[in-house]
Amino acid sequence: MPFEDIIKAIRAQLNITQEQLARELNISFSTINRWENGHTSPSKLAKMRLLDFCSKKNVDAAIASELEKS
């Protein structure tokens, strides 16, 4: 699954906006937007923070495993 689809799936499951996800991860909205539109990819640290966020919010294991693979 492409990373941009993973971000969309996380947001859809949690029913949050890009802005809300950005606040939760303490990063800018534009960063989330660029990830979701496929313009940039997150660093390894950002992916680890996103994985930690997913585990705390009980995001579906299938989505989390796709994130680990990306």
All heavy atoms as TSV, in Angstrom:
chain	resi	resn	atom	element	x	y	z
A	1	MET	N	N	0.852	-1.175	0.000
A	1	MET	CA	C	0.000	0.000	0.000
A	1	MET	C	C	0.901	1.242	0.000
A	1	MET	O	O	1.791	1.342	0.839
A	1	MET	CB	C	-0.903	-0.027	1.248
A	1	MET	CG	C	-1.792	1.180	1.404
A	1	MET	SD	S	-2.778	1.202	2.947
A	1	MET	CE	C	-3.963	-0.059	2.641
A	2	PRO	N	N	0.670	2.179	-0.901
A	2	PRO	CA	C	1.479	3.412	-0.913
A	2	PRO	C	C	1.286	4.205	0.382
A	2	PRO	O	O	0.211	4.161	0.993
A	2	PRO	CB	C	0.939	4.190	-2.104
A	2	PRO	CG	C	0.170	3.208	-2.916
A	2	PRO	CD	C	-0.285	2.137	-1.983
A	3	PHE	N	N	2.327	4.931	0.757
A	3	PHE	CA	C	2.285	5.663	2.032
A	3	PHE	C	C	1.119	6.637	2.088
A	3	PHE	O	O	0.470	6.769	3.126
A	3	PHE	CB	C	3.615	6.399	2.292
A	3	PHE	CG	C	3.656	7.010	3.647
A	3	PHE	CD1	C	3.887	6.216	4.760
A	3	PHE	CD2	C	3.406	8.353	3.843
A	3	PHE	CE1	C	3.876	6.762	6.042
A	3	PHE	CE2	C	3.404	8.909	5.106
A	3	PHE	CZ	C	3.642	8.110	6.206
A	4	GLU	N	N	0.834	7.313	0.970
A	4	GLU	CA	C	-0.266	8.294	0.991
A	4	GLU	C	C	-1.605	7.615	1.312
A	4	GLU	O	O	-2.443	8.192	2.000
A	4	GLU	CB	C	-0.355	9.098	-0.310
A	4	GLU	CG	C	-0.349	8.293	-1.569
A	4	GLU	CD	C	1.026	8.115	-2.187
A	4	GLU	OE1	O	2.060	8.191	-1.495
A	4	GLU	OE2	O	1.064	7.881	-3.402
A	5	ASP	N	N	-1.789	6.368	0.863
A	5	ASP	CA	C	-3.019	5.633	1.177
A	5	ASP	C	C	-3.056	5.209	2.643
A	5	ASP	O	O	-4.130	5.133	3.245
A	5	ASP	CB	C	-3.156	4.408	0.279
A	5	ASP	CG	C	-3.403	4.776	-1.184
A	5	ASP	OD1	O	-3.818	5.928	-1.451
A	5	ASP	OD2	O	-3.168	3.919	-2.049
A	6	ILE	N	N	-1.890	4.938	3.208
A	6	ILE	CA	C	-1.813	4.575	4.631
A	6	ILE	C	C	-2.273	5.751	5.485
A	6	ILE	O	O	-3.078	5.594	6.408
A	6	ILE	CB	C	-0.388	4.139	5.018
A	6	ILE	CG1	C	-0.002	2.853	4.269
A	6	ILE	CG2	C	-0.271	3.944	6.536
A	6	ILE	CD1	C	1.462	2.487	4.390
A	7	ILE	N	N	-1.769	6.947	5.160
A	7	ILE	CA	C	-2.162	8.154	5.912
A	7	ILE	C	C	-3.670	8.370	5.803
A	7	ILE	O	O	-4.346	8.638	6.795
A	7	ILE	CB	C	-1.395	9.402	5.397
A	7	ILE	CG1	C	0.082	9.300	5.727
A	7	ILE	CG2	C	-1.983	10.692	5.984
A	7	ILE	CD1	C	0.413	9.424	7.191
A	8	LYS	N	N	-4.203	8.242	4.607
A	8	LYS	CA	C	-5.653	8.416	4.404
A	8	LYS	C	C	-6.432	7.384	5.211
A	8	LYS	O	O	-7.462	7.712	5.800
A	8	LYS	CB	C	-6.002	8.296	2.922
A	8	LYS	CG	C	-5.527	9.470	2.100
A	8	LYS	CD	C	-5.787	9.249	0.620
A	8	LYS	CE	C	-5.115	10.337	-0.202
A	8	LYS	NZ	N	-5.200	10.058	-1.642
A	9	ALA	N	N	-5.952	6.140	5.232
A	9	ALA	CA	C	-6.640	5.078	5.978
A	9	ALA	C	C	-6.619	5.356	7.478
A	9	ALA	O	O	-7.632	5.141	8.163
A	9	ALA	CB	C	-5.994	3.732	5.682
A	10	ILE	N	N	-5.499	5.839	7.981
A	10	ILE	CA	C	-5.393	6.175	9.406
A	10	ILE	C	C	-6.395	7.274	9.738
A	10	ILE	O	O	-7.159	7.178	10.707
A	10	ILE	CB	C	-3.961	6.609	9.789
A	10	ILE	CG1	C	-3.015	5.410	9.687
A	10	ILE	CG2	C	-3.932	7.230	11.188
A	10	ILE	CD1	C	-1.542	5.783	9.765
A	11	ARG	N	N	-6.403	8.313	8.924
A	11	ARG	CA	C	-7.330	9.430	9.183
A	11	ARG	C	C	-8.784	8.987	9.068
A	11	ARG	O	O	-9.626	9.392	9.866
A	11	ARG	CB	C	-7.057	10.593	8.225
A	11	ARG	CG	C	-5.773	11.322	8.515
A	11	ARG	CD	C	-5.644	12.677	7.828
A	11	ARG	NE	N	-6.116	12.742	6.459
A	11	ARG	CZ	C	-7.309	13.242	6.088
A	11	ARG	NH1	N	-8.159	13.699	6.978
A	11	ARG	NH2	N	-7.649	13.274	4.802
A	12	ALA	N	N	-9.079	8.126	8.082
A	12	ALA	CA	C	-10.455	7.661	7.899
A	12	ALA	C	C	-10.904	6.831	9.101
A	12	ALA	O	O	-12.033	6.995	9.591
A	12	ALA	CB	C	-10.563	6.850	6.621
A	13	GLN	N	N	-10.033	5.951	9.580
A	13	GLN	CA	C	-10.413	5.110	10.716
A	13	GLN	C	C	-10.642	5.948	11.971
A	13	GLN	O	O	-11.560	5.686	12.739
A	13	GLN	CB	C	-9.364	4.047	10.994
A	13	GLN	CG	C	-9.823	3.130	12.103
A	13	GLN	CD	C	-8.839	2.037	12.448
A	13	GLN	OE1	O	-7.910	1.768	11.724
A	13	GLN	NE2	N	-9.064	1.410	13.573
A	14	LEU	N	N	-9.793	6.950	12.165
A	14	LEU	CA	C	-9.922	7.785	13.367
A	14	LEU	C	C	-10.906	8.939	13.172
A	14	LEU	O	O	-11.207	9.658	14.124
A	14	LEU	CB	C	-8.546	8.336	13.765
A	14	LEU	CG	C	-7.506	7.284	14.152
A	14	LEU	CD1	C	-6.162	7.944	14.415
A	14	LEU	CD2	C	-7.962	6.479	15.358
A	15	ASN	N	N	-11.365	9.105	11.922
A	15	ASN	CA	C	-12.297	10.178	11.580
A	15	ASN	C	C	-11.749	11.553	11.988
A	15	ASN	O	O	-12.410	12.324	12.692
A	15	ASN	CB	C	-13.666	9.925	12.211
A	15	ASN	CG	C	-14.740	10.777	11.580
A	15	ASN	OD1	O	-14.648	11.148	10.410
A	15	ASN	ND2	N	-15.768	11.094	12.354
A	16	ILE	N	N	-10.508	11.827	11.557
A	16	ILE	CA	C	-9.876	13.112	11.862
A	16	ILE	C	C	-9.389	13.769	10.563
A	16	ILE	O	O	-9.202	13.106	9.553
A	16	ILE	CB	C	-8.693	12.963	12.853
A	16	ILE	CG1	C	-7.604	12.033	12.283
A	16	ILE	CG2	C	-9.188	12.472	14.206
A	16	ILE	CD1	C	-6.366	11.929	13.159
A	17	THR	N	N	-9.190	15.077	10.629
A	17	THR	CA	C	-8.705	15.831	9.479
A	17	THR	C	C	-7.182	15.796	9.433
A	17	THR	O	O	-6.528	15.381	10.399
A	17	THR	CB	C	-9.150	17.308	9.570
A	17	THR	OG1	O	-8.510	17.903	10.717
A	17	THR	CG2	C	-10.666	17.428	9.684
A	18	GLN	N	N	-6.637	16.274	8.319
A	18	GLN	CA	C	-5.177	16.392	8.214
A	18	GLN	C	C	-4.658	17.309	9.316
A	18	GLN	O	O	-3.628	17.037	9.924
A	18	GLN	CB	C	-4.785	16.958	6.849
A	18	GLN	CG	C	-4.963	16.015	5.716
A	18	GLN	CD	C	-4.552	16.622	4.383
A	18	GLN	OE1	O	-4.375	17.829	4.246
A	18	GLN	NE2	N	-4.412	15.764	3.382
A	19	GLU	N	N	-5.374	18.378	9.575
A	19	GLU	CA	C	-4.951	19.328	10.606
A	19	GLU	C	C	-4.942	18.688	11.993
A	19	GLU	O	O	-4.010	18.894	12.780
A	19	GLU	CB	C	-5.874	20.549	10.592
A	19	GLU	CG	C	-5.349	21.687	11.437
A	19	GLU	CD	C	-6.147	22.961	11.232
A	19	GLU	OE1	O	-6.599	23.228	10.115
A	19	GLU	OE2	O	-6.306	23.685	12.231
A	20	GLN	N	N	-5.951	17.893	12.294
A	20	GLN	CA	C	-5.999	17.220	13.598
A	20	GLN	C	C	-4.865	16.213	13.734
A	20	GLN	O	O	-4.244	16.127	14.797
A	20	GLN	CB	C	-7.345	16.525	13.775
A	20	GLN	CG	C	-8.497	17.481	13.984
A	20	GLN	CD	C	-9.842	16.790	13.891
A	20	GLN	OE1	O	-10.054	15.945	13.019
A	20	GLN	NE2	N	-10.763	17.144	14.783
A	21	LEU	N	N	-4.575	15.472	12.658
A	21	LEU	CA	C	-3.467	14.520	12.698
A	21	LEU	C	C	-2.144	15.259	12.894
A	21	LEU	O	O	-1.302	14.830	13.688
A	21	LEU	CB	C	-3.427	13.674	11.421
A	21	LEU	CG	C	-2.307	12.632	11.346
A	21	LEU	CD1	C	-2.379	11.647	12.508
A	21	LEU	CD2	C	-2.353	11.900	10.012
A	22	ALA	N	N	-1.989	16.366	12.210
A	22	ALA	CA	C	-0.767	17.162	12.350
A	22	ALA	C	C	-0.586	17.625	13.795
A	22	ALA	O	O	0.514	17.534	14.350
A	22	ALA	CB	C	-0.814	18.365	11.406
A	23	ARG	N	N	-1.667	18.077	14.426
A	23	ARG	CA	C	-1.585	18.508	15.827
A	23	ARG	C	C	-1.204	17.350	16.738
A	23	ARG	O	O	-0.383	17.511	17.637
A	23	ARG	CB	C	-2.924	19.104	16.277
A	23	ARG	CG	C	-2.904	20.599	16.274
A	23	ARG	CD	C	-4.128	21.193	16.941
A	23	ARG	NE	N	-5.002	21.687	15.888
A	23	ARG	CZ	C	-6.248	21.316	15.693
A	23	ARG	NH1	N	-6.829	20.473	16.489
A	23	ARG	NH2	N	-6.953	21.807	14.696
A	24	GLU	N	N	-1.807	16.181	16.499
A	24	GLU	CA	C	-1.518	14.999	17.326
A	24	GLU	C	C	-0.047	14.596	17.228
A	24	GLU	O	O	0.545	14.156	18.203
A	24	GLU	CB	C	-2.389	13.822	16.898
A	24	GLU	CG	C	-3.844	13.955	17.245
A	24	GLU	CD	C	-4.156	13.609	18.681
A	24	GLU	OE1	O	-3.298	13.018	19.370
A	24	GLU	OE2	O	-5.259	13.944	19.120
A	25	LEU	N	N	0.529	14.736	16.020
A	25	LEU	CA	C	1.925	14.336	15.801
A	25	LEU	C	C	2.907	15.480	16.047
A	25	LEU	O	O	4.111	15.296	15.925
A	25	LEU	CB	C	2.098	13.802	14.377
A	25	LEU	CG	C	1.309	12.534	14.046
A	25	LEU	CD1	C	1.452	12.206	12.571
A	25	LEU	CD2	C	1.775	11.367	14.902
A	26	ASN	N	N	2.368	16.658	16.332
A	26	ASN	CA	C	3.177	17.855	16.569
A	26	ASN	C	C	4.049	18.203	15.352
A	26	ASN	O	O	5.236	18.478	15.480
A	26	ASN	CB	C	4.025	17.696	17.832
A	26	ASN	CG	C	4.499	19.031	18.361
A	26	ASN	OD1	O	3.849	20.053	18.152
A	26	ASN	ND2	N	5.639	19.028	19.032
A	27	ILE	N	N	3.411	18.127	14.168
A	27	ILE	CA	C	4.066	18.538	12.928
A	27	ILE	C	C	3.114	19.462	12.180
A	27	ILE	O	O	1.952	19.601	12.562
A	27	ILE	CB	C	4.465	17.335	12.041
A	27	ILE	CG1	C	3.258	16.472	11.730
A	27	ILE	CG2	C	5.538	16.503	12.712
A	27	ILE	CD1	C	3.563	15.321	10.798
A	28	SER	N	N	3.591	20.072	11.117
A	28	SER	CA	C	2.755	21.033	10.413
A	28	SER	C	C	1.709	20.343	9.534
A	28	SER	O	O	1.914	19.234	9.039
A	28	SER	CB	C	3.618	21.964	9.547
A	28	SER	OG	O	4.140	21.256	8.443
A	29	PHE	N	N	0.618	21.061	9.329
A	29	PHE	CA	C	-0.437	20.582	8.436
A	29	PHE	C	C	0.115	20.349	7.038
A	29	PHE	O	O	-0.227	19.361	6.384
A	29	PHE	CB	C	-1.576	21.620	8.402
A	29	PHE	CG	C	-2.460	21.482	7.205
A	29	PHE	CD1	C	-3.430	20.503	7.158
A	29	PHE	CD2	C	-2.308	22.321	6.114
A	29	PHE	CE1	C	-4.247	20.365	6.044
A	29	PHE	CE2	C	-3.114	22.189	4.999
A	29	PHE	CZ	C	-4.092	21.214	4.968
A	30	SER	N	N	0.974	21.258	6.581
A	30	SER	CA	C	1.503	21.130	5.220
A	30	SER	C	C	2.331	19.857	5.059
A	30	SER	O	O	2.349	19.254	3.982
A	30	SER	CB	C	2.308	22.363	4.812
A	30	SER	OG	O	3.394	22.559	5.677
A	31	THR	N	N	2.987	19.413	6.114
A	31	THR	CA	C	3.747	18.162	6.056
A	31	THR	C	C	2.803	16.990	5.837
A	31	THR	O	O	3.041	16.145	4.966
A	31	THR	CB	C	4.564	17.964	7.344
A	31	THR	OG1	O	5.511	19.031	7.450
A	31	THR	CG2	C	5.296	16.639	7.338
A	32	ILE	N	N	1.721	16.926	6.604
A	32	ILE	CA	C	0.723	15.866	6.435
A	32	ILE	C	C	0.152	15.927	5.023
A	32	ILE	O	O	0.003	14.903	4.355
A	32	ILE	CB	C	-0.412	15.983	7.473
A	32	ILE	CG1	C	0.110	15.774	8.892
A	32	ILE	CG2	C	-1.546	15.007	7.159
A	32	ILE	CD1	C	0.566	14.374	9.204
A	33	ASN	N	N	-0.147	17.119	4.556
A	33	ASN	CA	C	-0.708	17.291	3.223
A	33	ASN	C	C	0.245	16.788	2.148
A	33	ASN	O	O	-0.175	16.083	1.220
A	33	ASN	CB	C	-1.054	18.775	3.014
A	33	ASN	CG	C	-1.786	19.000	1.724
A	33	ASN	OD1	O	-1.160	19.230	0.692
A	33	ASN	ND2	N	-3.102	18.934	1.774
A	34	ARG	N	N	1.520	17.098	2.277
A	34	ARG	CA	C	2.515	16.636	1.288
A	34	ARG	C	C	2.656	15.117	1.331
A	34	ARG	O	O	2.790	14.483	0.290
A	34	ARG	CB	C	3.861	17.314	1.528
A	34	ARG	CG	C	3.890	18.766	1.071
A	34	ARG	CD	C	5.300	19.332	1.067
A	34	ARG	NE	N	5.907	19.350	2.385
A	34	ARG	CZ	C	5.924	20.400	3.193
A	34	ARG	NH1	N	5.379	21.534	2.829
A	34	ARG	NH2	N	6.498	20.317	4.376
A	35	TRP	N	N	2.609	14.525	2.514
A	35	TRP	CA	C	2.679	13.068	2.623
A	35	TRP	C	C	1.469	12.439	1.937
A	35	TRP	O	O	1.592	11.508	1.167
A	35	TRP	CB	C	2.668	12.616	4.075
A	35	TRP	CG	C	3.893	12.908	4.865
A	35	TRP	CD1	C	5.083	13.404	4.426
A	35	TRP	CD2	C	4.051	12.715	6.274
A	35	TRP	NE1	N	5.962	13.535	5.464
A	35	TRP	CE2	C	5.359	13.117	6.608
A	35	TRP	CE3	C	3.203	12.253	7.272
A	35	TRP	CZ2	C	5.841	13.050	7.913
A	35	TRP	CZ3	C	3.688	12.201	8.564
A	35	TRP	CH2	C	4.995	12.586	8.882
A	36	GLU	N	N	0.293	12.983	2.252
A	36	GLU	CA	C	-0.948	12.387	1.747
A	36	GLU	C	C	-1.106	12.567	0.237
A	36	GLU	O	O	-1.774	11.772	-0.411
A	36	GLU	CB	C	-2.149	12.992	2.479
A	36	GLU	CG	C	-3.377	12.147	2.359
A	36	GLU	CD	C	-4.465	12.534	3.323
A	36	GLU	OE1	O	-4.246	12.458	4.555
A	36	GLU	OE2	O	-5.541	12.909	2.841
A	37	ASN	N	N	-0.505	13.592	-0.306
A	37	ASN	CA	C	-0.580	13.827	-1.750
A	37	ASN	C	C	0.603	13.235	-2.496
A	37	ASN	O	O	0.728	13.426	-3.704
A	37	ASN	CB	C	-0.728	15.318	-2.037
A	37	ASN	CG	C	-2.093	15.836	-1.607
A	37	ASN	OD1	O	-3.095	15.210	-1.876
A	37	ASN	ND2	N	-2.114	16.955	-0.911
A	38	GLY	N	N	1.485	12.540	-1.782
A	38	GLY	CA	C	2.601	11.849	-2.412
A	38	GLY	C	C	3.741	12.743	-2.856
A	38	GLY	O	O	4.600	12.317	-3.622
A	39	HIS	N	N	3.787	13.991	-2.356
A	39	HIS	CA	C	4.861	14.911	-2.740
A	39	HIS	C	C	6.157	14.643	-1.987
A	39	HIS	O	O	7.237	14.860	-2.517
A	39	HIS	CB	C	4.430	16.367	-2.543
A	39	HIS	CG	C	3.278	16.758	-3.411
A	39	HIS	ND1	N	3.364	16.826	-4.775
A	39	HIS	CD2	C	2.002	17.080	-3.102
A	39	HIS	CE1	C	2.197	17.182	-5.272
A	39	HIS	NE2	N	1.353	17.332	-4.277
A	40	THR	N	N	6.032	14.191	-0.742
A	40	THR	CA	C	7.209	13.857	0.059
A	40	THR	C	C	6.922	12.593	0.865
A	40	THR	O	O	5.772	12.175	0.992
A	40	THR	CB	C	7.595	14.984	1.055
A	40	THR	OG1	O	6.504	15.198	1.947
A	40	THR	CG2	C	7.962	16.274	0.351
A	41	SER	N	N	7.969	12.021	1.408
A	41	SER	CA	C	7.839	10.855	2.279
A	41	SER	C	C	8.395	11.206	3.650
A	41	SER	O	O	9.322	12.013	3.749
A	41	SER	CB	C	8.630	9.682	1.715
A	41	SER	OG	O	8.096	9.280	0.490
A	42	PRO	N	N	7.855	10.609	4.687
A	42	PRO	CA	C	8.344	10.911	6.029
A	42	PRO	C	C	9.706	10.287	6.295
A	42	PRO	O	O	10.079	9.290	5.683
A	42	PRO	CB	C	7.283	10.305	6.936
A	42	PRO	CG	C	6.712	9.206	6.128
A	42	PRO	CD	C	6.752	9.669	4.706
A	43	SER	N	N	10.410	10.887	7.225
A	43	SER	CA	C	11.683	10.328	7.669
A	43	SER	C	C	11.405	9.079	8.495
A	43	SER	O	O	10.258	8.808	8.878
A	43	SER	CB	C	12.422	11.345	8.537
A	43	SER	OG	O	11.691	11.570	9.745
A	44	LYS	N	N	12.446	8.338	8.796
A	44	LYS	CA	C	12.284	7.140	9.637
A	44	LYS	C	C	11.753	7.519	11.010
A	44	LYS	O	O	10.910	6.820	11.568
A	44	LYS	CB	C	13.613	6.397	9.773
A	44	LYS	CG	C	14.006	5.667	8.515
A	44	LYS	CD	C	15.289	4.889	8.705
A	44	LYS	CE	C	15.663	4.197	7.406
A	44	LYS	NZ	N	16.862	3.395	7.530
A	45	LEU	N	N	12.237	8.630	11.554
A	45	LEU	CA	C	11.768	9.093	12.860
A	45	LEU	C	C	10.277	9.429	12.808
A	45	LEU	O	O	9.514	9.051	13.707
A	45	LEU	CB	C	12.569	10.305	13.323
A	45	LEU	CG	C	12.146	10.933	14.643
A	45	LEU	CD1	C	12.280	9.927	15.780
A	45	LEU	CD2	C	12.965	12.169	14.937
A	46	ALA	N	N	9.862	10.108	11.761
A	46	ALA	CA	C	8.447	10.469	11.633
A	46	ALA	C	C	7.588	9.219	11.503
A	46	ALA	O	O	6.496	9.152	12.079
A	46	ALA	CB	C	8.251	11.383	10.434
A	47	LYS	N	N	8.061	8.220	10.771
A	47	LYS	CA	C	7.310	6.970	10.642
A	47	LYS	C	C	7.191	6.274	11.997
A	47	LYS	O	O	6.136	5.739	12.331
A	47	LYS	CB	C	7.983	6.029	9.647
A	47	LYS	CG	C	7.693	6.356	8.215
A	47	LYS	CD	C	8.303	5.302	7.306
A	47	LYS	CE	C	8.135	5.671	5.855
A	47	LYS	NZ	N	8.743	4.683	4.963
A	48	MET	N	N	8.265	6.307	12.774
A	48	MET	CA	C	8.230	5.689	14.103
A	48	MET	C	C	7.233	6.403	15.007
A	48	MET	O	O	6.494	5.759	15.757
A	48	MET	CB	C	9.619	5.667	14.718
A	48	MET	CG	C	10.548	4.703	14.000
A	48	MET	SD	S	12.114	4.441	14.801
A	48	MET	CE	C	11.615	3.752	16.355
A	49	ARG	N	N	7.193	7.742	14.927
A	49	ARG	CA	C	6.231	8.508	15.726
A	49	ARG	C	C	4.808	8.182	15.289
A	49	ARG	O	O	3.908	8.070	16.116
A	49	ARG	CB	C	6.495	10.003	15.601
A	49	ARG	CG	C	7.745	10.437	16.363
A	49	ARG	CD	C	8.082	11.883	16.201
A	49	ARG	NE	N	7.020	12.738	16.669
A	49	ARG	CZ	C	6.958	14.043	16.417
A	49	ARG	NH1	N	7.904	14.618	15.688
A	49	ARG	NH2	N	5.971	14.767	16.864
A	50	LEU	N	N	4.613	8.032	13.977
A	50	LEU	CA	C	3.300	7.694	13.456
A	50	LEU	C	C	2.874	6.298	13.908
A	50	LEU	O	O	1.720	6.085	14.289
A	50	LEU	CB	C	3.302	7.805	11.930
A	50	LEU	CG	C	1.967	7.655	11.224
A	50	LEU	CD1	C	0.934	8.641	11.755
A	50	LEU	CD2	C	2.151	7.840	9.728
A	51	LEU	N	N	3.811	5.346	13.910
A	51	LEU	CA	C	3.516	3.990	14.409
A	51	LEU	C	C	3.130	4.022	15.882
A	51	LEU	O	O	2.187	3.340	16.303
A	51	LEU	CB	C	4.731	3.093	14.224
A	51	LEU	CG	C	4.783	2.284	12.944
A	51	LEU	CD1	C	6.145	1.623	12.786
A	51	LEU	CD2	C	3.687	1.247	12.903
A	52	ASP	N	N	3.859	4.801	16.661
A	52	ASP	CA	C	3.559	4.932	18.087
A	52	ASP	C	C	2.165	5.535	18.277
A	52	ASP	O	O	1.380	5.060	19.090
A	52	ASP	CB	C	4.626	5.795	18.758
A	52	ASP	CG	C	4.437	5.882	20.253
A	52	ASP	OD1	O	4.333	4.819	20.901
A	52	ASP	OD2	O	4.395	7.022	20.780
A	53	PHE	N	N	1.846	6.553	17.489
A	53	PHE	CA	C	0.536	7.190	17.530
A	53	PHE	C	C	-0.554	6.163	17.215
A	53	PHE	O	O	-1.567	6.084	17.905
A	53	PHE	CB	C	0.495	8.356	16.541
A	53	PHE	CG	C	-0.870	8.929	16.318
A	53	PHE	CD1	C	-1.438	9.788	17.246
A	53	PHE	CD2	C	-1.587	8.629	15.172
A	53	PHE	CE1	C	-2.706	10.320	17.033
A	53	PHE	CE2	C	-2.846	9.153	14.946
A	53	PHE	CZ	C	-3.406	10.000	15.888
A	54	CYS	N	N	-0.316	5.351	16.170
A	54	CYS	CA	C	-1.298	4.333	15.766
A	54	CYS	C	C	-1.533	3.312	16.867
A	54	CYS	O	O	-2.670	2.898	17.100
A	54	CYS	CB	C	-0.845	3.643	14.484
A	54	CYS	SG	S	-0.974	4.674	13.018
A	55	SER	N	N	-0.463	2.906	17.549
A	55	SER	CA	C	-0.637	1.916	18.618
A	55	SER	C	C	-1.402	2.519	19.800
A	55	SER	O	O	-2.235	1.841	20.406
A	55	SER	CB	C	0.704	1.348	19.066
A	55	SER	OG	O	1.473	2.307	19.730
A	56	LYS	N	N	-1.168	3.787	20.102
A	56	LYS	CA	C	-1.878	4.436	21.210
A	56	LYS	C	C	-3.353	4.643	20.881
A	56	LYS	O	O	-4.201	4.614	21.770
A	56	LYS	CB	C	-1.240	5.782	21.541
A	56	LYS	CG	C	0.094	5.640	22.228
A	56	LYS	CD	C	0.719	6.986	22.521
A	56	LYS	CE	C	2.073	6.808	23.170
A	56	LYS	NZ	N	2.790	8.074	23.325
A	57	LYS	N	N	-3.656	4.867	19.606
A	57	LYS	CA	C	-5.042	5.125	19.187
A	57	LYS	C	C	-5.760	3.863	18.719
A	57	LYS	O	O	-6.876	3.931	18.223
A	57	LYS	CB	C	-5.065	6.165	18.053
A	57	LYS	CG	C	-4.559	7.527	18.450
A	57	LYS	CD	C	-5.505	8.193	19.413
A	57	LYS	CE	C	-5.026	9.605	19.712
A	57	LYS	NZ	N	-5.983	10.343	20.526
A	58	ASN	N	N	-5.113	2.714	18.862
A	58	ASN	CA	C	-5.698	1.427	18.473
A	58	ASN	C	C	-6.138	1.387	17.012
A	58	ASN	O	O	-7.228	0.918	16.689
A	58	ASN	CB	C	-6.865	1.055	19.388
A	58	ASN	CG	C	-6.425	0.840	20.804
A	58	ASN	OD1	O	-5.359	0.268	21.051
A	58	ASN	ND2	N	-7.208	1.313	21.745
A	59	VAL	N	N	-5.263	1.896	16.143
A	59	VAL	CA	C	-5.526	1.829	14.706
A	59	VAL	C	C	-5.439	0.369	14.271
A	59	VAL	O	O	-4.650	-0.406	14.820
A	59	VAL	CB	C	-4.511	2.715	13.936
A	59	VAL	CG1	C	-4.587	2.503	12.437
A	59	VAL	CG2	C	-4.729	4.182	14.277
A	60	ASP	N	N	-6.254	0.002	13.316
A	60	ASP	CA	C	-6.315	-1.372	12.797
A	60	ASP	C	C	-4.918	-1.921	12.547
A	60	ASP	O	O	-4.063	-1.266	11.965
A	60	ASP	CB	C	-7.137	-1.361	11.506
A	60	ASP	CG	C	-7.373	-2.751	10.955
A	60	ASP	OD1	O	-7.420	-3.701	11.746
A	60	ASP	OD2	O	-7.512	-2.857	9.729
A	61	ALA	N	N	-4.700	-3.147	12.981
A	61	ALA	CA	C	-3.379	-3.789	12.860
A	61	ALA	C	C	-2.933	-3.913	11.415
A	61	ALA	O	O	-1.731	-3.839	11.119
A	61	ALA	CB	C	-3.404	-5.161	13.527
A	62	ALA	N	N	-3.854	-4.101	10.493
A	62	ALA	CA	C	-3.498	-4.218	9.073
A	62	ALA	C	C	-2.885	-2.909	8.566
A	62	ALA	O	O	-1.918	-2.931	7.806
A	62	ALA	CB	C	-4.728	-4.583	8.246
A	63	ILE	N	N	-3.446	-1.792	9.000
A	63	ILE	CA	C	-2.910	-0.484	8.585
A	63	ILE	C	C	-1.532	-0.288	9.196
A	63	ILE	O	O	-0.589	0.145	8.530
A	63	ILE	CB	C	-3.864	0.653	9.001
A	63	ILE	CG1	C	-5.207	0.510	8.268
A	63	ILE	CG2	C	-3.246	2.020	8.702
A	63	ILE	CD1	C	-6.287	1.456	8.770
A	64	ALA	N	N	-1.388	-0.619	10.475
A	64	ALA	CA	C	-0.100	-0.465	11.157
A	64	ALA	C	C	0.970	-1.342	10.505
A	64	ALA	O	O	2.117	-0.913	10.338
A	64	ALA	CB	C	-0.240	-0.790	12.636
A	65	SER	N	N	0.606	-2.554	10.098
A	65	SER	CA	C	1.611	-3.418	9.461
A	65	SER	C	C	2.023	-2.885	8.097
A	65	SER	O	O	3.168	-2.996	7.708
A	65	SER	CB	C	1.103	-4.852	9.366
A	65	SER	OG	O	0.206	-5.023	8.315
A	66	GLU	N	N	1.085	-2.273	7.376
A	66	GLU	CA	C	1.420	-1.631	6.101
A	66	GLU	C	C	2.380	-0.469	6.342
A	66	GLU	O	O	3.315	-0.247	5.569
A	66	GLU	CB	C	0.165	-1.124	5.381
A	66	GLU	CG	C	-0.662	-2.199	4.756
A	66	GLU	CD	C	0.027	-2.889	3.574
A	66	GLU	OE1	O	0.771	-2.228	2.840
A	66	GLU	OE2	O	-0.199	-4.087	3.402
A	67	LEU	N	N	2.160	0.256	7.422
A	67	LEU	CA	C	3.038	1.375	7.765
A	67	LEU	C	C	4.440	0.870	8.073
A	67	LEU	O	O	5.424	1.474	7.644
A	67	LEU	CB	C	2.449	2.140	8.954
A	67	LEU	CG	C	3.231	3.352	9.458
A	67	LEU	CD1	C	3.430	4.374	8.348
A	67	LEU	CD2	C	2.500	3.983	10.626
A	68	GLU	N	N	4.541	-0.241	8.775
A	68	GLU	CA	C	5.853	-0.816	9.088
A	68	GLU	C	C	6.585	-1.243	7.836
A	68	GLU	O	O	7.809	-1.125	7.754
A	68	GLU	CB	C	5.705	-2.005	10.026
A	68	GLU	CG	C	5.340	-1.631	11.431
A	68	GLU	CD	C	5.122	-2.844	12.330
A	68	GLU	OE1	O	5.029	-3.968	11.816
A	68	GLU	OE2	O	5.038	-2.643	13.544
A	69	LYS	N	N	5.864	-1.726	6.844
A	69	LYS	CA	C	6.475	-2.177	5.586
A	69	LYS	C	C	6.947	-1.020	4.707
A	69	LYS	O	O	7.863	-1.203	3.921
A	69	LYS	CB	C	5.478	-2.993	4.768
A	69	LYS	CG	C	5.121	-4.325	5.338
A	69	LYS	CD	C	4.200	-5.018	4.360
A	69	LYS	CE	C	3.217	-5.898	5.052
A	69	LYS	NZ	N	2.197	-6.436	4.143
A	70	SER	N	N	6.275	0.123	4.805
A	70	SER	CA	C	6.564	1.245	3.903
A	70	SER	C	C	7.911	1.874	4.170
A	70	SER	O	O	8.521	1.703	5.161
A	70	SER	CB	C	5.478	2.292	3.991
A	70	SER	OG	O	5.494	2.950	5.233
